[in-house]
Amino acid sequence: MTVVGNAATRPDFWETAAGVAVARFRLAVTVRRWDRGRDAWADAYTSFYTVWTWRTLAANVAGSVSLGEPLVVHGTLRVREREWDRERERERDRPLQGEGGGAAAPAAPGVDSGGGANQSRRWVTAEIDAMAVGHDLTRGTSAFRRVSQAKPLLNTLTGTTSP
């Protein structure tokens, strides 16, 4: 799946116990629709995806992606339905049904989503295991400008900084 949107959070970066680099950020994707009444394009709803990157891609994302930047993300989509109540939390994978991965699921019969005595809530999360993340140059962001503003990296082996 390929989505075009904006970085909704700054990337979080860490290394696993095995030394594998991981970066995670949220991506906001707004659907645009043709409004016949106004004879113009208009924004519809916005879906949010958690984007996971690994190894070299994670290091690149952490060093070059900033809050609000327009991005193109290509990867594998995972959609999960989750339910929470006071006594337990359960999670189960759910097959993707149509578009809008990231929109909240309607409450099931018998589930009080208004905060009543039942206190159960259901929602859907959408995550993308990214294979590629790039700046969307068609929307005015220059990847070259971003790289030039990056702070120099310290090489721990030699003690020198990169340009």
N, C-alpha and C positions, 0 to 999 in steps of 0.2 A: 504494500500500500504506500502511496505517496501523498503527503499532505503539505499544504502551504499555509503558514500562519506566522505568529509572532511569539517570541520567547516571553512567557508570562512570569517566569522567575529566573534568577541567575542560576547557572549550573552549580550543583553541589558536586564536589570531587573528593574521592578517597581511594585508598587501595585496600583490597581484601587481605586477609591473613596470608594468602598465597602470593601476594604481591601483584595482583591483577588490578589495573586502573579501572575505575568506574566513575561515570558522571551521570547525573540525573537532573532534568529540568522539566518544567511544565510548558506546553505549547498551546496557545489559544488559536483556534481555527474558526473564523467567522464565515458563515455561508452568505453568499450574495445572490440576490434574486432580482429578476426584472420586474419593476413595478409599473404595470400598464397605466395606472391612473396618473402617475407623475411622469411617465415615459422616460424612466431613468433606472439605473441600478441602485438597489438599497440593501443595507445589511439586514440579515435575518437573525438567526440565533448563533451563539458561540458555543463550541464544544472545546473541552480541555483534555489534553492527552499528557500523560507522564511519559517522557522519552528517556529510555535507558541506553547508554553508550558504554562500550567496553574497550579496553586496551588503548591503542594509539588514537582511535577516534575519540575516546573519552578525554585524553590529554589535549587533543586539538579543540574539542568543544569547550573545555574548561578555559583554555587560553584565548579563545576568539569569539565566544558568544556572550552578548550582554543583554540585559533586560530590555525588552521591547523590539529587538532586532527582527526584521523579516527573514524567515528561514524556510527552506525546503527540507523535509525529512522523509526518508525512504526506509521502510522496515516492515517488520511483522507485527500485526495488530493482535493484542490479547484483550478480550472483554470479559469482565467478571462481575457477577451480581453478588452483592454482599448484604447481609442482614445483621442488625445489631439489636439486642435488647438487654435489659439489665442483667440477666443471668448468664447469657452466653453470646458468643459471636461466632457465626459460621460463614463460610465462604465456599462458593462452588462456581466452577467454570460454567459459562453459559455461551452457547453459540451466538455469533453475531447475527442480528436480525435487522437488516436495513442500515441506514446511515444514522449519524448522530451519536457516535461512540463517546460518551462523556456526559451525555444528558442524563438527568436523574430518571430512574425507572418509576412508574406509578406504583403507589402502594398496593399491595395485594389485598384481597378481601380479608377482613379481620385484622388488618394491620393498621394501627393508629399512627399516622404520620404527623399528627398535630400536637404531639406531646402530652396526650392524655394518660390515663392509668396504665395502658398497655406498654408504652414507651418503646415500641419496636419501630425500627426504621429500615428501609431498603434503599439501596442506591446502586448505580452501575459505575464501574471504573473502567477506563480505557488506557492501556499502556502500549507503547511501541518499542520493540527491541530494534534499535536503529542500526542499519547497515551503512547509511550515508546521511550526513547533515551538511547542508551548504547554505550560504547566504543567498537570499533571493535578490539577485542583482537587477531584475526587472522592476523592482519596487524601490530603487534608489540607494541601496546599501552597497558600499564598496568593500569587499573582503580585503583588498589591499590597504585601504585606509585603516581598517580595524587592526590588521597585523602590525602596521607601523606604530600604532598607539600602545601596543602590548609592552608590558614591563620585561626587561631582560631576564632570561632564565639563568639560574646559577647551576653550573655543572659541578655536581658534588664530587666527581672523580678528580677533576683538574683544579677546581676552585676558581674557575674563570666564568665570566658571564658571556652569553651569546648576544649578538647585536639585535 
